[in-house]
């Protein structure tokens, strides 16, 4: 019985981490949409060819659509985390669905961003260094995005095995 309480406490903690990160994601998504639809494309034109590519990318319907879909998914996940939090408070095992969805969406969003982000051409003398930093940043960002879900799932599975 004592172990079960510990697993509920850990699951609740990691669910709260998921909830806070998703809330930050929703705020970030709202700000991103605002800047996406109100961007001053004249500023990008001053950057030359690089600015033109970036301006076209930001204004593309595909980029805007994916941003909207991402925000909707984030809001849905946030609501699901709140519901899971309430269940965990009452020591009821919540559904594992939001955690699986969040992991799948995190991986998919990285793949989608890799596919739709335009090639900006040469990055200068430090090109390889910039590329390596970009890859490391992407891996660290993905890890930060999915570790809380994995930890919550781990504790929920341990609770399932206790029953």
TIRO-2110 file (N, C-alpha, C; in Angstrom, 1 decimal):
// TIRO-2110
0.8, -1.2, 0.0, N, 1, A
0.0, 0.0, 0.0, CA, 1, A
0.9, 1.3, 0.0, C, 1, A
2.0, 1.2, 0.7, N, 2, A
2.9, 2.4, 0.8, CA, 2, A
3.5, 2.7, -0.6, C, 2, A
3.9, 1.6, -1.3, N, 3, A
4.4, 1.8, -2.6, CA, 3, A
3.5, 2.5, -3.6, C, 3, A
2.2, 2.1, -3.5, N, 4, A
1.2, 2.6, -4.3, CA, 4, A
1.1, 4.2, -4.1, C, 4, A
1.1, 4.6, -2.9, N, 5, A
1.1, 6.0, -2.6, CA, 5, A
2.3, 6.8, -3.2, C, 5, A
3.4, 6.1, -3.2, N, 6, A
4.6, 6.7, -3.7, CA, 6, A
4.5, 6.8, -5.2, C, 6, A
4.0, 5.8, -5.9, N, 7, A
3.8, 5.9, -7.3, CA, 7, A
2.8, 6.9, -7.7, C, 7, A
1.7, 7.1, -6.9, N, 8, A
0.7, 8.1, -7.2, CA, 8, A
1.4, 9.5, -7.1, C, 8, A
2.2, 9.6, -6.0, N, 9, A
2.9, 10.9, -5.8, CA, 9, A
3.8, 11.3, -6.9, C, 9, A
4.6, 10.3, -7.4, N, 10, A
5.5, 10.5, -8.5, CA, 10, A
4.8, 10.8, -9.8, C, 10, A
3.7, 10.0, -10.0, N, 11, A
2.9, 10.2, -11.3, CA, 11, A
2.3, 11.6, -11.3, C, 11, A
1.8, 12.0, -10.1, N, 12, A
1.3, 13.4, -10.0, CA, 12, A
2.3, 14.4, -10.2, C, 12, A
3.5, 14.2, -9.7, N, 13, A
4.6, 15.2, -9.9, CA, 13, A
4.9, 15.3, -11.4, C, 13, A
5.1, 14.2, -12.0, N, 14, A
5.5, 14.2, -13.4, CA, 14, A
4.4, 14.7, -14.3, C, 14, A
3.1, 14.4, -13.9, N, 15, A
2.0, 15.0, -14.7, CA, 15, A
2.0, 16.5, -14.5, C, 15, A
2.3, 17.0, -13.4, N, 16, A
2.4, 18.4, -13.2, CA, 16, A
3.5, 19.0, -14.0, C, 16, A
4.6, 18.4, -14.1, N, 17, A
5.7, 18.8, -15.0, CA, 17, A
5.1, 18.9, -16.5, C, 17, A
4.4, 17.8, -16.9, N, 18, A
3.8, 17.8, -18.2, CA, 18, A
2.9, 19.0, -18.4, C, 18, A
2.1, 19.2, -17.4, N, 19, A
1.1, 20.3, -17.4, CA, 19, A
1.7, 21.6, -17.5, C, 19, A
2.7, 21.9, -16.8, N, 20, A
3.4, 23.2, -16.8, CA, 20, A
4.1, 23.4, -18.1, C, 20, A
4.8, 22.4, -18.6, N, 21, A
5.5, 22.5, -19.9, CA, 21, A
4.5, 22.7, -21.1, C, 21, A
3.3, 22.0, -21.0, N, 22, A
2.3, 22.2, -22.0, CA, 22, A
1.7, 23.6, -21.9, C, 22, A
1.5, 24.1, -20.7, N, 23, A
1.0, 25.5, -20.6, CA, 23, A
1.9, 26.5, -21.2, C, 23, A
3.2, 26.3, -20.9, N, 24, A
4.2, 27.2, -21.6, CA, 24, A
4.2, 27.0, -23.1, C, 24, A
4.0, 25.8, -23.5, N, 25, A
3.8, 25.5, -25.0, CA, 25, A
2.6, 26.2, -25.6, C, 25, A
1.5, 26.2, -24.9, N, 26, A
0.3, 26.9, -25.4, CA, 26, A
0.6, 28.4, -25.5, C, 26, A
1.2, 29.0, -24.4, N, 27, A
1.5, 30.4, -24.4, CA, 27, A
2.4, 30.7, -25.6, C, 27, A
3.4, 29.9, -25.8, N, 28, A
4.4, 30.1, -26.8, CA, 28, A
3.7, 29.9, -28.2, C, 28, A
2.8, 29.0, -28.3, N, 29, A
2.1, 28.8, -29.6, CA, 29, A
1.2, 30.0, -29.9, C, 29, A
0.5, 30.6, -28.9, N, 30, A
-0.3, 31.7, -29.1, CA, 30, A
0.5, 32.9, -29.6, C, 30, A
1.7, 33.1, -28.9, N, 31, A
2.6, 34.2, -29.3, CA, 31, A
3.1, 34.0, -30.7, C, 31, A
3.5, 32.7, -31.0, N, 32, A
4.0, 32.4, -32.3, CA, 32, A
2.9, 32.6, -33.4, C, 32, A
1.7, 32.3, -33.1, N, 33, A
0.6, 32.6, -34.1, CA, 33, A
0.4, 34.0, -34.3, C, 33, A
0.5, 34.8, -33.2, N, 34, A
0.4, 36.2, -33.3, CA, 34, A
1.4, 36.8, -34.2, C, 34, A
2.7, 36.4, -34.0, N, 35, A
3.8, 37.0, -34.8, CA, 35, A
3.8, 36.4, -36.2, C, 35, A
3.3, 35.2, -36.4, N, 36, A
3.2, 34.6, -37.7, CA, 36, A
2.2, 35.4, -38.6, C, 36, A
1.1, 35.8, -38.0, N, 37, A
0.1, 36.5, -38.8, CA, 37, A
0.3, 38.0, -38.8, C, 37, A
1.1, 38.6, -38.0, N, 38, A
1.3, 40.0, -38.0, CA, 38, A
2.8, 40.4, -38.4, C, 38, A
3.5, 39.5, -38.9, N, 39, A
4.9, 39.7, -39.3, CA, 39, A
5.0, 40.8, -40.3, C, 39, A
6.0, 41.7, -40.2, N, 40, A
6.2, 42.7, -41.2, CA, 40, A
7.3, 42.2, -42.1, C, 40, A
6.8, 41.8, -43.3, N, 41, A
7.6, 41.1, -44.3, CA, 41, A
8.6, 42.1, -44.9, C, 41, A
8.4, 43.4, -44.8, N, 42, A
9.4, 44.3, -45.3, CA, 42, A
10.7, 44.2, -44.6, C, 42, A
10.6, 43.9, -43.3, N, 43, A
11.8, 43.8, -42.5, CA, 43, A
12.7, 42.6, -43.0, C, 43, A
12.0, 41.5, -43.4, N, 44, A
12.7, 40.4, -43.9, CA, 44, A
13.4, 40.7, -45.3, C, 44, A
12.7, 41.5, -46.1, N, 45, A
13.3, 41.8, -47.4, CA, 45, A
14.6, 42.5, -47.3, C, 45, A
14.8, 43.2, -46.2, N, 46, A
16.1, 43.9, -46.0, CA, 46, A
17.3, 42.9, -45.8, C, 46, A
17.0, 41.7, -45.5, N, 47, A
18.0, 40.7, -45.2, CA, 47, A
18.5, 40.0, -46.5, C, 47, A
17.9, 40.4, -47.6, N, 48, A
18.3, 39.9, -48.9, CA, 48, A
17.7, 38.5, -49.2, C, 48, A
18.4, 37.7, -49.9, N, 49, A
17.9, 36.3, -50.3, CA, 49, A
17.5, 35.5, -49.1, C, 49, A
18.2, 35.5, -48.0, N, 50, A
17.9, 34.8, -46.8, CA, 50, A
16.6, 35.3, -46.2, C, 50, A
16.4, 36.6, -46.2, N, 51, A
15.1, 37.2, -45.7, CA, 51, A
13.9, 36.8, -46.5, C, 51, A
14.2, 36.8, -47.9, N, 52, A
13.1, 36.4, -48.8, CA, 52, A
12.6, 35.0, -48.5, C, 52, A
13.6, 34.1, -48.4, N, 53, A
13.2, 32.7, -48.1, CA, 53, A
12.5, 32.6, -46.8, C, 53, A
12.9, 33.3, -45.8, N, 54, A
12.3, 33.2, -44.4, CA, 54, A
10.9, 33.8, -44.5, C, 54, A
10.8, 34.9, -45.2, N, 55, A
9.5, 35.6, -45.3, CA, 55, A
8.5, 34.7, -46.0, C, 55, A
8.9, 34.0, -47.1, N, 56, A
8.0, 33.1, -47.8, CA, 56, A
7.6, 31.9, -46.9, C, 56, A
8.6, 31.4, -46.2, N, 57, A
8.3, 30.3, -45.3, CA, 57, A
7.3, 30.7, -44.2, C, 57, A
7.5, 31.8, -43.6, N, 58, A
6.6, 32.2, -42.6, CA, 58, A
5.2, 32.5, -43.1, C, 58, A
5.1, 33.0, -44.3, N, 59, A
3.8, 33.3, -44.9, CA, 59, A
3.1, 32.1, -45.5, C, 59, A
3.8, 31.0, -45.6, N, 60, A
3.2, 29.9, -46.3, CA, 60, A
2.0, 29.3, -45.6, C, 60, A
1.0, 28.9, -46.3, N, 61, A
-0.2, 28.3, -45.7, CA, 61, A
0.1, 27.0, -44.9, C, 61, A
1.1, 26.3, -45.4, N, 62, A
1.5, 25.0, -44.8, CA, 62, A
2.1, 25.3, -43.4, C, 62, A
3.0, 26.3, -43.3, N, 63, A
3.5, 26.7, -42.0, CA, 63, A
2.5, 27.2, -41.0, C, 63, A
1.6, 28.0, -41.5, N, 64, A
0.5, 28.5, -40.7, CA, 64, A
-0.4, 27.4, -40.2, C, 64, A
-0.8, 26.5, -41.1, N, 65, A
-1.7, 25.4, -40.8, CA, 65, A
-1.1, 24.5, -39.7, C, 65, A
0.2, 24.2, -39.9, N, 66, A
0.9, 23.3, -38.9, CA, 66, A
1.0, 24.0, -37.6, C, 66, A
1.2, 25.3, -37.6, N, 67, A
1.2, 26.1, -36.3, CA, 67, A
-0.1, 26.1, -35.6, C, 67, A
-1.2, 26.2, -36.4, N, 68, A
-2.6, 26.1, -35.8, CA, 68, A
-2.9, 24.7, -35.3, C, 68, A
-2.5, 23.7, -36.0, N, 69, A
-2.7, 22.3, -35.6, CA, 69, A
-2.0, 22.1, -34.3, C, 69, A
-0.7, 22.5, -34.3, N, 70, A
0.1, 22.3, -33.1, CA, 70, A
-0.5, 23.0, -31.9, C, 70, A
-1.0, 24.2, -32.0, N, 71, A
-1.6, 24.9, -30.9, CA, 71, A
-2.9, 24.1, -30.4, C, 71, A
-3.7, 23.7, -31.4, N, 72, A
-4.9, 22.9, -31.0, CA, 72, A
-4.5, 21.6, -30.2, C, 72, A
-3.5, 20.9, -30.7, N, 73, A
-3.0, 19.7, -30.0, CA, 73, A
-2.5, 20.1, -28.6, C, 73, A
-1.8, 21.1, -28.5, N, 74, A
-1.3, 21.6, -27.2, CA, 74, A
-2.4, 21.9, -26.2, C, 74, A
-3.5, 22.5, -26.7, N, 75, A
-4.6, 22.9, -25.8, CA, 75, A
-5.3, 21.6, -25.4, C, 75, A
-5.5, 20.7, -26.3, N, 76, A
-6.2, 19.4, -26.0, CA, 76, A
-5.3, 18.6, -25.0, C, 76, A
-4.0, 18.6, -25.2, N, 77, A
-3.1, 17.9, -24.2, CA, 77, A
-3.2, 18.6, -22.8, C, 77, A
-3.2, 19.9, -22.8, N, 78, A
-3.3, 20.6, -21.6, CA, 78, A
-4.6, 20.2, -20.8, C, 78, A
-5.7, 20.2, -21.5, N, 79, A
-7.0, 19.8, -20.8, CA, 79, A
-6.9, 18.4, -20.3, C, 79, A
-6.3, 17.5, -21.1, N, 80, A
-6.1, 16.1, -20.7, CA, 80, A
-5.2, 16.0, -19.5, C, 80, A
-4.2, 16.8, -19.4, N, 81, A
-3.3, 16.8, -18.2, CA, 81, A
-4.0, 17.3, -17.0, C, 81, A
-4.9, 18.3, -17.1, N, 82, A
-5.7, 18.8, -16.0, CA, 82, A
-6.6, 17.7, -15.5, C, 82, A
-7.2, 16.9, -16.4, N, 83, A
-8.1, 15.9, -16.0, CA, 83, A
-7.3, 14.7, -15.3, C, 83, A
-6.2, 14.4, -15.8, N, 84, A
-5.3, 13.4, -15.2, CA, 84, A
-4.9, 13.8, -13.8, C, 84, A
-4.6, 15.1, -13.7, N, 85, A
-4.2, 15.7, -12.4, CA, 85, A
-5.3, 15.5, -11.4, C, 85, A
-6.5, 15.8, -11.8, N, 86, A
-7.6, 15.6, -10.8, CA, 86, A
-7.8, 14.1, -10.4, C, 86, A
-7.6, 13.2, -11.4, N, 87, A
-7.8, 11.8, -11.1, CA, 87, A
-6.6, 11.4, -10.1, C, 87, A
-5.4, 11.8, -10.4, N, 88, A
-4.3, 11.5, -9.6, CA, 88, A
-4.5, 12.0, -8.1, C, 88, A
-5.1, 13.2, -8.0, N, 89, A
-5.4, 13.7, -6.7, CA, 89, A
-6.3, 12.8, -5.9, C, 89, A
-7.2, 12.1, -6.6, N, 90, A
-8.2, 11.2, -6.0, CA, 90, A
-7.7, 9.8, -6.0, C, 90, A
-6.4, 9.6, -6.3, N, 91, A
-5.8, 8.3, -6.4, CA, 91, A
-6.5, 7.3, -7.3, C, 91, A
-6.9, 7.9, -8.5, N, 92, A
-7.5, 7.1, -9.6, CA, 92, A
-6.5, 7.1, -10.7, C, 92, A
-6.2, 6.0, -11.3, N, 93, A
-5.2, 5.9, -12.4, CA, 93, A
-5.9, 6.5, -13.6, C, 93, A
-5.2, 7.5, -14.2, N, 94, A
-5.8, 8.2, -15.4, CA, 94, A
-5.4, 7.4, -16.7, C, 94, A
-6.0, 7.8, -17.8, N, 95, A
-5.7, 7.2, -19.1, CA, 95, A
-4.2, 7.6, -19.4, C, 95, A
-3.6, 6.6, -20.1, N, 96, A
-2.2, 6.9, -20.6, CA, 96, A
-2.2, 7.6, -22.0, C, 96, A
-3.4, 7.7, -22.6, N, 97, A
-3.5, 8.3, -23.9, CA, 97, A
-2.8, 9.6, -24.1, C, 97, A
-3.0, 10.6, -23.2, N, 98, A
-2.3, 11.9, -23.4, CA, 98, A
-0.8, 11.8, -23.5, C, 98, A
-0.3, 10.9, -22.7, N, 99, A
1.2, 10.8, -22.7, CA, 99, A
1.7, 10.2, -24.0, C, 99, A
1.0, 9.2, -24.5, N, 100, A
1.4, 8.6, -25.7, CA, 100, A
1.3, 9.6, -26.9, C, 100, A
0.1, 10.3, -26.9, N, 101, A
-0.1, 11.3, -27.9, CA, 101, A
1.0, 12.4, -27.9, C, 101, A
1.4, 12.9, -26.7, N, 102, A
2.4, 13.9, -26.6, CA, 102, A
3.7, 13.4, -27.1, C, 102, A
4.1, 12.2, -26.8, N, 103, A
5.3, 11.7, -27.3, CA, 103, A
5.3, 11.6, -28.8, C, 103, A
4.2, 11.0, -29.4, N, 104, A
4.1, 10.9, -30.8, CA, 104, A
4.1, 12.3, -31.5, C, 104, A
3.4, 13.2, -30.9, N, 105, A
3.4, 14.6, -31.5, CA, 105, A
4.7, 15.2, -31.4, C, 105, A
5.4, 15.0, -30.3, N, 106, A
6.8, 15.6, -30.2, CA, 106, A
7.7, 15.1, -31.3, C, 106, A
7.7, 13.9, -31.5, N, 107, A
8.5, 13.3, -32.6, CA, 107, A
8.1, 13.7, -34.0, C, 107, A
6.8, 13.7, -34.2, N, 108, A
6.2, 14.1, -35.5, CA, 108, A
6.5, 15.6, -35.8, C, 108, A
6.4, 16.4, -34.8, N, 109, A
6.7, 17.8, -35.0, CA, 109, A
8.1, 18.1, -35.4, C, 109, A
9.0, 17.4, -34.8, N, 110, A
10.5, 17.5, -35.1, CA, 110, A
10.7, 17.1, -36.6, C, 110, A
10.0, 16.0, -37.0, N, 111, A
10.2, 15.5, -38.4, CA, 111, A
9.5, 16.5, -39.3, C, 111, A
8.4, 17.0, -39.0, N, 112, A
7.7, 17.9, -39.9, CA, 112, A
8.5, 19.2, -40.0, C, 112, A
9.1, 19.7, -38.9, N, 113, A
9.9, 20.9, -39.0, CA, 113, A
11.1, 20.7, -39.8, C, 113, A
11.7, 19.5, -39.7, N, 114, A
12.9, 19.2, -40.6, CA, 114, A
12.5, 19.2, -42.0, C, 114, A
11.3, 18.7, -42.3, N, 115, A
10.9, 18.6, -43.7, CA, 115, A
10.5, 19.9, -44.3, C, 115, A
9.8, 20.8, -43.6, N, 116, A
9.3, 22.0, -44.2, CA, 116, A
10.1, 23.2, -44.0, C, 116, A
11.1, 23.2, -43.1, N, 117, A
12.0, 24.4, -42.9, CA, 117, A
12.9, 24.5, -44.2, C, 117, A
12.9, 25.6, -44.8, N, 118, A
13.7, 25.8, -46.0, CA, 118, A
15.2, 25.8, -45.7, C, 118, A
15.9, 25.4, -46.7, N, 119, A
17.4, 25.4, -46.7, CA, 119, A
17.8, 26.8, -46.9, C, 119, A
18.5, 27.4, -45.9, N, 120, A
18.9, 28.8, -46.0, CA, 120, A
20.3, 29.0, -46.7, C, 120, A
20.8, 27.9, -47.3, N, 121, A
22.0, 28.0, -48.0, CA, 121, A
23.2, 27.9, -47.1, C, 121, A
24.3, 28.4, -47.5, N, 122, A
25.6, 28.4, -46.8, CA, 122, A
25.5, 29.2, -45.5, C, 122, A
26.0, 28.6, -44.5, N, 123, A
26.0, 29.3, -43.2, CA, 123, A
27.4, 29.8, -42.8, C, 123, A
28.3, 29.9, -43.8, N, 124, A
29.6, 30.5, -43.6, CA, 124, A
30.7, 29.6, -43.2, C, 124, A
31.7, 30.1, -42.6, N, 125, A
32.9, 29.4, -42.2, CA, 125, A
32.6, 28.4, -41.1, C, 125, A
31.7, 28.8, -40.2, N, 126, A
31.4, 27.9, -39.1, CA, 126, A
30.2, 27.0, -39.4, C, 126, A
29.9, 26.7, -40.6, N, 127, A
28.8, 25.9, -41.1, CA, 127, A
28.6, 24.6, -40.3, C, 127, A
29.7, 23.8, -40.3, N, 128, A
29.6, 22.5, -39.6, CA, 128, A
29.3, 22.7, -38.1, C, 128, A
29.9, 23.6, -37.5, N, 129, A
29.6, 23.9, -36.1, CA, 129, A
28.2, 24.3, -35.8, C, 129, A
27.6, 25.1, -36.7, N, 130, A
26.2, 25.6, -36.6, CA, 130, A
25.3, 24.4, -36.8, C, 130, A
25.6, 23.5, -37.7, N, 131, A
24.8, 22.3, -38.0, CA, 131, A
24.8, 21.4, -36.8, C, 131, A
26.0, 21.2, -36.2, N, 132, A
26.1, 20.3, -35.0, CA, 132, A
25.3, 20.9, -33.9, C, 132, A
25.5, 22.2, -33.6, N, 133, A
24.7, 22.8, -32.5, CA, 133, A
23.2, 22.7, -32.8, C, 133, A
22.8, 22.8, -34.0, N, 134, A
21.4, 22.7, -34.3, CA, 134, A
20.9, 21.2, -34.0, C, 134, A
21.6, 20.2, -34.4, N, 135, A
21.2, 18.9, -34.2, CA, 135, A
21.2, 18.6, -32.7, C, 135, A
22.2, 19.0, -31.9, N, 136, A
22.3, 18.8, -30.5, CA, 136, A
21.1, 19.5, -29.8, C, 136, A
20.8, 20.7, -30.2, N, 137, A
19.7, 21.4, -29.7, CA, 137, A
18.3, 20.7, -29.9, C, 137, A
18.2, 20.2, -31.1, N, 138, A
17.0, 19.4, -31.5, CA, 138, A
16.8, 18.2, -30.6, C, 138, A
17.9, 17.5, -30.4, N, 139, A
17.9, 16.2, -29.6, CA, 139, A
17.6, 16.6, -28.1, C, 139, A
18.2, 17.6, -27.6, N, 140, A
18.0, 18.0, -26.2, CA, 140, A
16.5, 18.5, -26.1, C, 140, A
16.1, 19.3, -27.0, N, 141, A
14.7, 19.8, -27.0, CA, 141, A
13.7, 18.6, -27.0, C, 141, A
13.9, 17.6, -27.8, N, 142, A
13.1, 16.5, -27.9, CA, 142, A
13.1, 15.7, -26.6, C, 142, A
14.3, 15.5, -26.0, N, 143, A
14.4, 14.8, -24.8, CA, 143, A
13.6, 15.6, -23.7, C, 143, A
13.7, 16.9, -23.6, N, 144, A
13.0, 17.7, -22.6, CA, 144, A
11.5, 17.5, -22.8, C, 144, A
11.1, 17.4, -24.1, N, 145, A
9.7, 17.3, -24.4, CA, 145, A
9.1, 16.0, -24.0, C, 145, A
9.9, 14.9, -24.1, N, 146, A
9.3, 13.6, -23.9, CA, 146, A
9.6, 12.9, -22.5, C, 146, A
10.6, 13.3, -21.9, N, 147, A
11.0, 12.7, -20.6, CA, 147, A
9.9, 12.8, -19.6, C, 147, A
9.2, 13.9, -19.4, N, 148, A
8.1, 13.9, -18.4, CA, 148, A
7.0, 13.0, -18.7, C, 148, A
6.7, 12.8, -20.0, N, 149, A
5.6, 11.8, -20.3, CA, 149, A
6.1, 10.4, -20.1, C, 149, A
7.4, 10.1, -20.4, N, 150, A
7.9, 8.8, -20.1, CA, 150, A
7.9, 8.5, -18.6, C, 150, A
8.3, 9.4, -17.8, N, 151, A
8.3, 9.2, -16.4, CA, 151, A
6.9, 9.0, -15.8, C, 151, A
5.9, 9.8, -16.3, N, 152, A
4.6, 9.6, -15.9, CA, 152, A
4.1, 8.2, -16.3, C, 152, A
4.3, 7.8, -17.5, N, 153, A
3.9, 6.5, -18.0, CA, 153, A
4.5, 5.4, -17.1, C, 153, A
5.8, 5.6, -16.8, N, 154, A
6.5, 4.6, -16.0, CA, 154, A
5.8, 4.4, -14.6, C, 154, A
5.4, 5.5, -14.0, N, 155, A
4.7, 5.4, -12.7, CA, 155, A
3.3, 4.9, -12.9, C, 155, A
2.6, 5.2, -13.9, N, 156, A
1.3, 4.7, -14.2, CA, 156, A
1.3, 3.2, -14.4, C, 156, A
2.3, 2.7, -15.1, N, 157, A
2.5, 1.3, -15.3, CA, 157, A
2.8, 0.5, -14.0, C, 157, A
3.6, 1.2, -13.2, N, 158, A
3.9, 0.6, -11.9, CA, 158, A
2.6, 0.5, -11.0, C, 158, A
1.8, 1.5, -11.2, N, 159, A
0.5, 1.5, -10.4, CA, 159, A
-0.4, 0.4, -11.0, C, 159, A
-0.4, 0.2, -12.3, N, 160, A
-1.2, -0.9, -12.9, CA, 160, A
-0.8, -2.2, -12.4, C, 160, A
0.5, -2.4, -12.2, N, 161, A
1.1, -3.7, -11.8, CA, 161, A
0.8, -3.9, -10.3, C, 161, A
0.6, -2.9, -9.5, N, 162, A
0.3, -3.0, -8.1, CA, 162, A
-1.2, -3.5, -7.9, C, 162, A
-2.1, -3.3, -8.8, N, 163, A
-3.4, -3.7, -8.7, CA, 163, A
-3.6, -5.2, -8.8, C, 163, A
END
